[in-house]
Amino acid sequence: DQQVKQNSPSLSVQEGRISILNCDYTNSMFDYFLWYKKYPAEGPTFLISISSIKDKNEDGRFTVFLNKSAKHLSLHIVPSQPGDSAVYFCAARIYGGSQGNLIFGKGTKLSVKP
Amino acid sequence: ETGVTQSPTHLIKTRGQQVTLRCSSQSGHNTVSWYQQALGQGPQFIFQYYREEENGRGNFPPRFSGLQFPNYSSELNVNALELDDSALYLCASSLIAGTNEKLFFGSGTQLSVL
């Protein structure tokens, strides 16, 4: 049973527009959420994170929103650039769990068209 | 580039064989985690090592084992390989200094079991 769900396998956006990637989770014990980006033939790279005590975190063009009551988070990229084309993974950590134990979604492939 | 290196990049084995995958952590990191990423799935946590001891394990059988060395390099060993073990194996390092340290991933080893 998937605890972290990314229901959109792919997303296509025009350059300069906003990209919104969504993630739903089922486990109320998650207390920290992260987004990773993965290019082909490379490992995932950290993008942005948010603690469960916050509802928003912003870093440049990237903003993550957390809605705890809906068990939903989203990643906004604005403006989108062709170099943002990659697979984006949502991940969560259980409170009190091993630091290295992240539970990942299946990923959403973002394509930003020039 | 994360500074986490994995070897080999690709490997082909036959069912029943044993395999050892290697990882060099980023300088200064004292924790290493291993993940399995099957095709079309997100990475799945195998286990974590801290100060040469396993201190967290996912839902993987005992034929998946590991080692962490004093220089913080690491090995993942898989015995009695099965066809379903075909996947990308990712190593990630981190520093346990705070509660929410992010993971730095290597590029992975692509294992094919025939």
Interface residues (C-beta under 8 A of the other chain):
Chain A: V4 Q6 Y32 L34 Y36 A41 E42 G43 P44 T45 F46 S49 S51 F89 A91 R93 G97 S98 Q99 G100 N101 L102 I103 F104 G105 K106 G107
Chain B: T2 V4 T31 V32 S33 G40 Q41 G42 P43 Q44 F45 Q48 N55 G56 G58 L90 A92 S94 I96 T99 N100 E101 K102 L103 F104 F105 G106 S107 G108
